[in-house]
Amino acid sequence: MNQHAPASKGKAASGAVQGTAAFSKFMTVLQAIADNPGQLDIGKLTRQVQFPRATTYRIVAGLMAEGLVTQDGDAGTFALGNRLIMLASRTWEQSDLRTTARPFIEALRNATNETVHLAVPSGDGMAYIDKLESPNAVRMMTRIGARVEFHSTSVGKAYLAALPDDEAKQIIATLALPRFTDHTFTEANAFYDEICKTRARGYSYDHEENEPDIRCFGSMIYDRSGQPVACVSISIPLYRYSDDRHDEFANLIRTTAASITNALALIVP
């Protein structure tokens, strides 16, 4: 009986490896959909993940059956499902970061009467994990769970500026830099210069680069070990923005980020 034990163990190990490989494929497809919501149909998704079409179709069918992915009936494109967003929101609700930051971003929203976001790095961009709406009539169309680009947002700029220079350069070199407005940075050298300016002044500034008529200020939050973990931002519609309030917004965003950083340092690991 003992002579057969090693063979059985080998089969179990082989099964575990196969299971891990299958899970990895599911995650690759899920990540591609998350990074390109509403943009990939089955053909484009297959080319993106570079799996056989039948494999991609089988994975998508499984994800849809579990409510993790939805499909637009007209366009045939895919997006994250409500079940996945619900599961993620439960994690965010319980996280020390979101809980610790909440009173500070509430104070920032109340001080400015503008929309405030809390974002974390997510792949080659940032993801919003909290949002407090402006009480004013015109509001931002962003949502918790949405992913945004590094190069066109104040949260993305703040994050890259907080990284070591070599690491920031490496990331910038991989970015596609799509244009969203007339003000979007689409050239790597110019965007790197903007990151250097952001690092020097201690806050980021989005001059209608992600959305027309929206300006944003951002600043970096660090964990107890000094690593950048999140960004906080204020978003202001152009008609409520004035240059004489620029320094006020800049000081408020830096103070808020520093306060959240200090509060995170007090959490016992």
C-alpha positions as MATLAB code, in Angstrom:
seq = 'MNQHAPASKGKAASGAVQGTAAFSKFMTVLQAIADNPGQLDIGKLTRQVQFPRATTYRIVAGLMAEGLVTQDGDAGTFALGNRLIMLASRTWEQSDLRTTARPFIEALRNATNETVHLAVPSGDGMAYIDKLESPNAVRMMTRIGARVEFHSTSVGKAYLAALPDDEAKQIIATLALPRFTDHTFTEANAFYDEICKTRARGYSYDHEENEPDIRCFGSMIYDRSGQPVACVSISIPLYRYSDDRHDEFANLIRTTAASITNALALIVP';
ca = [
       0.000    0.000    0.000;
       2.792    2.418    0.893;
       4.395    1.835   -2.485;
       1.425    3.517   -4.132;
       1.411    6.548   -1.804;
       3.944    8.635   -3.756;
       1.997    8.126   -6.995;
      -1.240    9.254   -5.334;
       0.485   12.298   -3.924;
       1.845   13.102   -7.357;
      -1.621   12.962   -8.870;
      -2.965   15.252   -6.181;
      -0.168   17.722   -6.759;
      -0.796   17.572  -10.502;
      -4.499   18.247   -9.952;
      -3.688   21.206   -7.732;
      -1.428   22.676  -10.409;
      -4.108   22.184  -13.062;
      -6.681   23.829  -10.823;
      -4.372   26.768  -10.235;
      -3.808   27.156  -13.988;
      -7.555   27.163  -14.627;
      -8.109   29.752  -11.905;
      -5.353   31.893  -13.388;
      -7.152   31.864  -16.759;
     -10.410   32.914  -15.102;
      -8.597   35.782  -13.387;
      -6.923   36.855  -16.637;
     -10.303   37.105  -18.372;
     -11.881   38.859  -15.395;
      -9.040   41.387  -15.226;
      -9.299   42.119  -18.969;
     -13.022   42.838  -18.587;
     -12.407   44.963  -15.485;
      -9.776   47.023  -17.311;
     -11.980   47.539  -20.388;
     -15.588   47.726  -19.156;
     -18.123   47.731  -21.975;
     -15.405   47.659  -24.650;
     -14.669   43.992  -25.380;
     -16.946   41.558  -27.177;
     -16.004   37.870  -27.333;
     -13.729   38.385  -30.345;
     -11.811   41.315  -28.861;
     -11.644   39.609  -25.480;
     -10.175   36.467  -27.068;
      -7.468   38.524  -28.757;
      -6.789   40.422  -25.524;
      -6.258   37.337  -23.331;
      -4.736   35.214  -26.141;
      -6.648   32.061  -25.230;
      -8.447   29.839  -27.755;
     -11.886   31.252  -28.538;
     -13.605   28.176  -27.094;
     -11.653   28.556  -23.834;
     -12.497   32.247  -23.561;
     -16.160   31.552  -24.283;
     -16.289   28.797  -21.631;
     -14.674   31.052  -19.003;
     -16.997   33.965  -19.771;
     -20.023   31.661  -19.580;
     -18.895   30.491  -16.146;
     -18.323   34.039  -14.919;
     -21.744   35.128  -16.194;
     -23.433   32.147  -14.543;
     -22.000   33.268  -11.194;
     -23.038   36.894  -11.693;
     -19.418   38.088  -11.865;
     -19.734   39.362  -15.441;
     -22.626   40.798  -17.460;
     -23.060   41.183  -21.211;
     -24.666   44.054  -23.097;
     -27.384   42.473  -25.210;
     -26.983   44.923  -28.104;
     -23.221   45.478  -28.294;
     -22.252   42.033  -27.004;
     -19.580   43.593  -24.777;
     -18.803   42.588  -21.210;
     -18.603   44.396  -17.862;
     -18.216   43.418  -14.220;
     -21.369   42.004  -12.646;
     -23.186   43.258   -9.596;
     -22.139   40.264   -7.514;
     -18.443   41.052   -7.921;
     -18.971   44.733   -7.117;
     -21.027   43.748   -4.064;
     -18.274   41.438   -2.803;
     -15.639   44.111   -3.380;
     -17.693   46.752   -1.573;
     -17.909   44.497    1.486;
     -14.125   44.330    1.571;
     -13.809   48.099    1.233;
     -16.349   48.658    4.001;
     -14.230   46.575    6.370;
     -10.836   47.903    5.348;
      -8.823   49.996    7.770;
      -8.024   52.432    4.964;
     -11.606   53.244    4.023;
     -12.815   53.340    7.617;
      -9.902   55.478    8.785;
     -10.144   57.891    5.876;
     -13.909   58.439    6.052;
     -14.062   61.204    8.719;
     -11.258   63.114    6.999;
     -12.819   62.980    3.536;
     -16.158   63.976    5.073;
     -14.461   67.021    6.586;
     -12.887   67.824    3.210;
     -16.221   67.534    1.409;
     -17.884   69.763    4.016;
     -15.097   72.356    3.827;
     -15.222   72.605    0.030;
     -18.798   71.558   -0.840;
     -17.227   69.573   -3.678;
     -17.026   65.880   -4.567;
     -14.253   63.924   -2.849;
     -12.813   60.581   -3.977;
     -10.609   57.991   -2.309;
      -8.688   55.797   -4.771;
      -6.165   52.965   -4.672;
      -3.771   51.590   -7.318;
      -5.390   48.955   -9.538;
      -3.338   47.399  -12.326;
      -2.245   50.154  -14.707;
      -4.647   52.694  -13.208;
      -6.546   53.680  -10.073;
      -9.854   52.449   -8.633;
     -12.266   54.490   -6.534;
     -13.051   52.829   -3.196;
     -15.038   55.703   -1.687;
     -16.844   58.802   -2.904;
     -18.660   61.633   -1.167;
     -20.902   63.697   -3.410;
     -20.998   67.458   -3.528;
     -24.233   68.865   -2.104;
     -24.405   71.175   -5.114;
     -26.688   70.535   -8.068;
     -24.039   69.416  -10.592;
     -22.324   66.221   -9.473;
     -19.617   63.901  -10.757;
     -20.752   60.841  -12.734;
     -18.069   58.638  -11.169;
     -18.898   55.621   -8.993;
     -17.259   53.445   -6.372;
     -15.466   50.575   -8.086;
     -14.768   52.549  -11.274;
     -11.245   52.425  -12.646;
      -9.485   55.520  -14.047;
      -6.210   56.167  -15.818;
      -2.923   57.253  -14.269;
      -2.155   59.916  -16.854;
      -5.405   61.889  -16.891;
      -6.436   62.057  -13.222;
      -5.211   63.789  -10.093;
      -5.242   60.485   -8.167;
      -3.135   58.812  -10.845;
      -0.633   61.647  -10.981;
      -0.338   61.753   -7.189;
       0.378   58.024   -7.065;
       3.078   58.093   -9.752;
       4.695   61.128   -8.137;
       4.918   59.237   -4.828;
       6.880   56.373   -6.401;
      10.669   56.279   -6.796;
      11.596   58.113   -9.977;
      12.865   55.023  -11.832;
       9.681   53.119  -11.045;
       7.507   56.014  -12.181;
       9.467   56.223  -15.450;
       9.026   52.497  -16.062;
       5.263   52.710  -15.558;
       4.919   55.786  -17.770;
       6.794   53.971  -20.548;
       4.111   51.249  -20.570;
       1.068   53.553  -20.658;
      -0.964   53.962  -23.837;
      -1.846   57.584  -22.878;
      -5.209   57.816  -24.663;
      -6.665   61.280  -25.191;
      -9.871   62.148  -23.319;
      -9.902   65.939  -23.722;
      -7.850   68.633  -25.415;
      -5.796   68.897  -22.216;
      -4.891   65.212  -21.774;
      -1.194   64.319  -21.707;
      -0.567   61.986  -24.649;
       3.230   62.197  -24.878;
       5.376   60.312  -22.362;
       8.091   62.931  -21.860;
       5.589   65.708  -21.254;
       3.696   63.521  -18.804;
       6.910   62.634  -16.955;
       7.656   66.364  -16.612;
       4.184   66.797  -15.095;
       4.918   64.033  -12.568;
       8.142   65.801  -11.575;
       6.208   69.051  -11.036;
       3.617   67.175   -9.002;
       6.316   65.655   -6.813;
       7.932   69.048   -6.239;
       4.756   70.882   -5.198;
       3.330   68.059   -3.080;
      -0.048   67.759   -4.764;
      -1.450   66.869   -8.181;
      -3.656   68.956  -10.432;
      -5.952   67.739  -13.195;
      -6.636   70.650  -15.553;
      -9.698   69.220  -17.373;
      -7.574   66.296  -18.551;
      -9.984   63.463  -17.789;
     -13.330   65.240  -18.238;
     -14.094   68.590  -19.868;
     -14.924   71.370  -17.411;
     -13.762   69.390  -14.353;
     -10.631   70.304  -12.389;
      -9.231   68.112   -9.628;
      -6.638   68.282   -6.870;
      -5.053   65.133   -5.432;
      -2.580   64.058   -2.788;
      -0.970   60.790   -1.680;
      -1.709   58.731    1.423;
       1.015   56.504    2.903;
       0.855   53.482    5.201;
       2.769   53.095    8.462;
       5.846   51.840    6.558;
       5.896   54.893    4.281;
       4.570   53.123    1.182;
       2.002   54.932   -1.012;
      -1.336   53.135   -0.646;
      -4.101   55.517   -1.716;
      -4.944   58.987   -2.990;
      -7.581   61.512   -2.028;
      -8.949   64.064   -4.495;
     -11.351   66.998   -4.816;
     -13.270   67.485   -8.079;
     -14.588   70.930   -8.974;
     -16.770   71.893  -11.960;
     -15.154   74.687  -13.931;
     -18.016   77.120  -13.337;
     -17.473   76.824   -9.548;
     -13.672   77.037   -9.827;
     -11.713   80.268   -9.521;
      -7.964   80.802   -9.581;
      -8.015   82.670   -6.285;
      -9.091   79.420   -4.561;
      -6.292   77.316   -6.092;
      -4.001   77.574   -3.073;
      -6.912   76.892   -0.728;
      -7.778   73.653   -2.509;
      -4.107   72.645   -2.677;
      -3.595   73.183    1.051;
      -6.790   71.343    1.961;
      -5.934   68.290   -0.126;
      -2.395   68.076    1.267;
      -3.623   68.491    4.844;
      -6.299   65.824    4.389;
      -3.858   63.296    2.904;
      -1.351   63.967    5.694;
      -4.061   63.528    8.340;
      -5.141   60.163    6.894;
      -1.478   59.076    6.692;
      -0.966   59.970   10.374;
      -4.146   58.125   11.356;
      -3.084   54.991    9.484;
       0.243   55.043   11.327;
      -1.636   54.698   14.624;
      -3.398   51.471   13.612;
      -1.898   48.466   15.345;
      -0.901   45.906   12.695;
];
